[in-house]
């Protein structure tokens, strides 16, 4: 006989999450308006049950014009707060699913476990939510966390990123039964295990549970000819799902959203959740720290002394011209700030951080100036005449370029043995004496 079953999988809770049951909300005592699942769509300017891919665009449009626009655009702060709260729910796949089923009451119950608490929309709807029955905890498949990489441009502008998620799902052909005419195993009565008595010695017996050999622990049996051709009797099959993640402007590295029930599934057990975590790729020019951006810019010595301007192509594609102020001198390794040219604040895209630019001055190469040019520079720039050679000295000490390999850092006061051997092979020694070279004046 063919054994029907689900090999190697069993359900368990992921992160202590509870299943949302729609019927619970119909039994709650509360205002009907709290179960309205269209109001937030009206605030966003969308049709009820609109796809999540439309939410971001609708939010950005509503921020600029309309009844719920941003205060900087002449809108009412309280109404703009409603728009932000509506966007928080409808742009989150899990919350949107709950809202579409049971309105704000469903979202609130999921977040608070059915207890009484303040709803952020209470002041708009002028009602408080009632306390309902807690959702029954059910066995649930283990969830999974997947990291998705996006560019800094995506994080700045907001974008829709997609990926294909592979998971185990109930076979639709056999409805997760494994085939036709599935029967309960008569040997174990559907339990999958049988009780055995083990003789430990004269007069001593032990009772133990063992896997049923007839159904191999599945509790079900069926004729091999009746098994499902799609899943080969396994009850589940591989499934690929296109996942769309709506990124808001200013989304940060490590931001996470949950897609309820979008991971593995098995018969009789709730599907696990898919947790998506955003990782932002390293950028060639900008480094992000919070809402601020940092970059380096090389300039010439002439530019540092006389002023300059240059252009930056920002993350939104716009070109900005950055300039020094009149008669401003920029020192090497100094950092200047351009305000409001950083990242947009997350959940508040009309506020921006700053752009900080570190300037590296490129000095002229050796022997770049003639004696005549040096005299001209000495006449223009602040100049301290060179000190004459002391009477008791016959030559100057000149410095050389720093060389990492010529360091004498042995804690015993000298070089290590292998360094001395290398020196002997080269025919000279870099001993612990003075490392400067002398030149005749």
MARVOBA-638397 format. One record per residue (C-alpha): x, y, z. Coordinates in steps of 0.02 Angstrom, whole numbers, padded with zeros to 5 digits, always signed. Layout:
N
XYZ;...
% end
This chain:
441
+00000+00000+00000;+00055+00180-00033;+00082+00287+00119;+00015+00464+00106;+00098+00599+00206;+00201+00757+00220;+00384+00706+00243;+00499+00804+00354;+00386+00955+00392;+00294+01004+00549;+00215+01166+00603;+00277+01285+00735;+00251+01466+00786;+00368+01598+00714;+00401+01741+00832;+00245+01708+00936;+00129+01774+00801;-00057+01740+00809;-00174+01701+00667;-00304+01829+00622;-00479+01756+00611;-00604+01861+00518;-00754+01790+00610;-00688+01859+00775;-00718+02035+00713;-00898+02003+00668;-00927+01950+00847;-00847+02103+00925;-00957+02234+01003;-00905+02401+00932;-00946+02536+00812;-00978+02479+00633;-00867+02618+00568;-00715+02534+00645;-00744+02387+00527;-00758+02499+00374;-00623+02445+00252;-00640+02587+00126;-00603+02746+00225;-00413+02736+00211;-00425+02710+00024;-00531+02868+00012;-00398+02966+00108;-00265+02902-00013;-00374+02939-00165;-00383+02755-00213;-00521+02633-00255;-00561+02508-00115;-00452+02352-00119;-00327+02439-00236;-00165+02345-00266;-00021+02384-00148;+00087+02436-00296;-00025+02591-00318;-00009+02650-00137;+00161+02734-00147;+00118+02837-00301;-00049+02887-00225;+00035+02940-00063;+00163+03050-00149;+00024+03130-00253;-00085+03159-00100;+00062+03242-00010;+00069+03377-00143;-00112+03416-00174;-00281+03375-00104;-00369+03384+00063;-00234+03286+00155;-00080+03370+00079;+00080+03412+00174;+00077+03568+00287;+00219+03641+00182;+00096+03636+00038;-00037+03727+00137;-00120+03574+00210;-00190+03542+00384;-00064+03454+00499;-00198+03344+00577;-00263+03286+00408;-00087+03255+00345;-00061+03145+00497;-00211+03043+00439;-00132+03024+00268;+00030+02961+00346;-00065+02836+00454;-00165+02776+00305;-00004+02752+00208;+00075+02657+00353;-00065+02528+00344;-00097+02514+00158;+00088+02507+00111;+00117+02361+00230;+00061+02198+00149;+00012+02117+00314;-00084+02267+00383;-00168+02297+00215;-00230+02118+00210;-00302+02136+00385;-00382+02303+00344;-00461+02236+00185;-00540+02097+00287;-00596+02187+00444;-00554+02372+00438;-00459+02465+00573;-00527+02346+00705;-00435+02203+00621;-00271+02299+00614;-00286+02354+00793;-00329+02181+00855;-00179+02106+00768;-00061+02234+00847;-00136+02231+01022;-00197+02052+01035;-00379+02105+01046;-00356+02216+01199;-00422+02391+01225;-00309+02532+01177;-00302+02698+01088;-00321+02688+00900;-00228+02824+00804;-00384+02849+00699;-00503+02868+00847;-00497+03058+00841;-00549+03053+00657;-00687+02924+00674;-00734+02987+00848;-00751+02811+00915;-00652+02692+01026;-00632+02510+00980;-00713+02376+01088;-00625+02231+01169;-00651+02068+01075;-00607+01888+01098;-00424+01845+01081;-00380+01753+00921;-00355+01568+00947;-00176+01514+00931;-00154+01383+00796;-00010+01277+00739;+00090+01372+00610;+00233+01334+00492;+00401+01412+00530;+00431+01578+00445;+00583+01635+00348;+00680+01797+00332;+00745+01851+00162;+00864+01996+00131;+00840+02100-00026;+00973+02220-00089;+00922+02388-00161;+01022+02539-00220;+01042+02701-00125;+00947+02782-00269;+00800+02667-00231;+00807+02716-00048;+00812+02901-00092;+00673+02905-00221;+00565+02761-00162;+00534+02618-00280;+00447+02452-00307;+00567+02307-00298;+00518+02128-00340;+00591+01955-00318;+00535+01775-00340;+00506+01677-00180;+00509+01487-00185;+00404+01396-00056;+00309+01235-00019;+00120+01247-00042;-00025+01127-00032;-00055+01035-00195;-00207+01112-00278;-00241+00958-00384;-00276+00844-00235;-00316+00985-00113;-00170+00933-00004;-00234+00755+00021;-00102+00665-00080;-00227+00577-00191;-00399+00497-00194;-00479+00373-00073;-00361+00416+00069;-00404+00311+00222;-00358+00315+00404;-00229+00185+00448;-00314+00042+00540;-00155-00015+00625;-00123+00146+00722;-00300+00220+00709;-00230+00372+00620;-00109+00418+00759;+00049+00371+00664;+00119+00279+00816;+00084+00113+00902;+00115+00056+01080;+00239-00086+01104;+00282-00187+01259;+00468-00220+01277;+00530-00363+01387;+00671-00298+01496;+00695-00461+01591;+00600-00590+01691;+00443-00503+01750;+00497-00331+01687;+00413-00243+01541;+00421-00068+01470;+00288+00019+01367;+00354+00124+01222;+00285+00220+01073;+00350+00171+00902;+00316+00232+00726;+00180+00134+00639;+00263+00022+00509;+00107+00010+00402;+00085+00196+00367;+00262+00247+00415;+00199+00370+00543;+00081+00464+00426;-00082+00398+00497;-00153+00378+00321;-00143+00249+00182;-00205+00236+00004;-00187+00128-00149;-00033+00177-00253;-00142+00196-00409;-00243+00331-00322;-00097+00445-00278;-00094+00620-00352;+00006+00635-00512;+00048+00818-00479;+00130+00801-00307;+00166+00613-00317;+00067+00588-00159;+00171+00710-00055;+00023+00830-00029;+00134+00980-00065;+00231+01048-00212;+00356+01184-00250;+00279+01352-00289;+00354+01516-00349;+00275+01681-00298;+00321+01854-00361;+00340+01966-00209;+00325+02155-00230;+00402+02266-00096;+00350+02449-00096;+00496+02557-00036;+00456+02728+00035;+00575+02873+00013;+00708+02872+00147;+00691+02686+00187;+00837+02634+00296;+00956+02486+00293;+00879+02345+00394;+00698+02399+00372;+00585+02248+00377;+00409+02206+00321;+00308+02047+00343;+00205+01954+00213;+00084+01850+00315;+00061+01672+00256;+00175+01687+00105;+00300+01551+00153;+00287+01362+00171;+00120+01277+00195;+00061+01102+00237;-00110+01022+00257;-00195+01067+00420;-00062+01194+00470;-00061+01381+00441;+00068+01442+00314;+00224+01526+00382;+00264+01710+00361;+00391+01788+00243;+00496+01923+00326;+00583+02037+00201;+00731+02140+00261;+00802+02279+00153;+00990+02297+00131;+01059+02451+00043;+01208+02427-00071;+01367+02528-00051;+01367+02683-00162;+01515+02741-00267;+01502+02923-00212;+01390+02943-00060;+01400+02864+00110;+01241+02867+00213;+01232+02894+00400;+01053+02910+00457;+00973+03046+00350;+01141+03129+00311;+01252+03095+00161;+01443+03105+00160;+01563+03118+00013;+01742+03169-00027;+01796+03295-00159;+01973+03327-00220;+02020+03507-00262;+02180+03592-00317;+02284+03708-00209;+02231+03853-00319;+02047+03810-00293;+02070+03796-00106;+02145+03971-00099;+02043+04064-00229;+01874+03977-00227;+01786+03858-00345;+01622+03776-00391;+01579+03602-00452;+01426+03501-00499;+01351+03350-00412;+01227+03230-00489;+01115+03186-00344;+01023+03024-00310;+00865+03089-00391;+00959+03125-00552;+00958+03314-00531;+01121+03410-00553;+01167+03536-00417;+01306+03666-00425;+01403+03685-00262;+01508+03842-00235;+01621+03921-00105;+01576+04092-00037;+01676+04245-00096;+01854+04247-00027;+01827+04083+00064;+01981+03973+00090;+01952+03786+00103;+02082+03690+00203;+02131+03513+00161;+02028+03380+00252;+01901+03511+00305;+01716+03466+00294;+01581+03581+00229;+01392+03556+00241;+01257+03585+00112;+01093+03589+00206;+00939+03492+00151;+01034+03392+00020;+01039+03229+00118;+00916+03085+00122;+00729+03115+00143;+00666+03072+00316;+00579+02904+00323;+00390+02929+00335;+00416+03117+00309;+00488+03136+00133;+00476+03326+00129;+00609+03341+00264;+00790+03304+00218;+00955+03278+00305;+01116+03367+00254;+01257+03332+00133;+01432+03339+00209;+01580+03358+00091;+01759+03324+00145;+01885+03416+00036;+02056+03343-00003;+02179+03473-00070;+02298+03409-00204;+02465+03497-00180;+02586+03527-00325;+02715+03393-00364;+02899+03412-00325;+02993+03543-00427;+02832+03615-00497;+02890+03797-00475;+03039+03891-00542;+03140+04004-00425;+03054+04154-00505;+02880+04081-00472;+02928+04043-00293;+02976+04226-00267;+02808+04279-00337;+02717+04161-00218;+02821+04226-00072;+02765+04401-00116;+02582+04351-00119;+02564+04222+00020;+02608+04246+00204;+02793+04206+00212;+02920+04174+00351;+03102+04188+00290;+03208+04033+00314;+03321+04031+00465;+03509+04032+00430;+03617+03883+00471;+03686+03892+00650;+03871+03932+00660;+03914+03766+00743;+03829+03665+00606;+03891+03640+00430;+03739+03561+00346;+03548+03552+00351;+03450+03395+00393;+03327+03356+00253;+03174+03246+00276;+03124+03104+00158;+02957+03027+00114;+02882+02917+00250;+02907+02731+00219;+02804+02605+00317;+02940+02472+00301;+03072+02582+00385;+02985+02587+00553;+03083+02526+00705;+02942+02471+00819;+03019+02321+00905;+02971+02336+01090;+03148+02284+01139;+03216+02443+01065;+03277+02389+00894;+03236+02292+00739;+03180+02111+00731;+03303+01975+00676;+03220+01946+00507;+03234+02131+00469;+03420+02128+00508;+03445+01980+00392;+03354+02072+00254;+03466+02222+00282;+03625+02116+00274;+03571+02041+00108;+03545+02215+00038;+03717+02271+00097;+03664+02409+00214;+03585+02435+00382;+03441+02545+00436;+03492+02540+00618;+03417+02630+00763;+03516+02787+00727;+03457+02944+00641;+03358+02908+00482;+03387+03077+00399;+03508+03103+00255;+03634+03242+00250;+03666+03359+00106;+03812+03478+00088;+03759+03659+00091;
% end
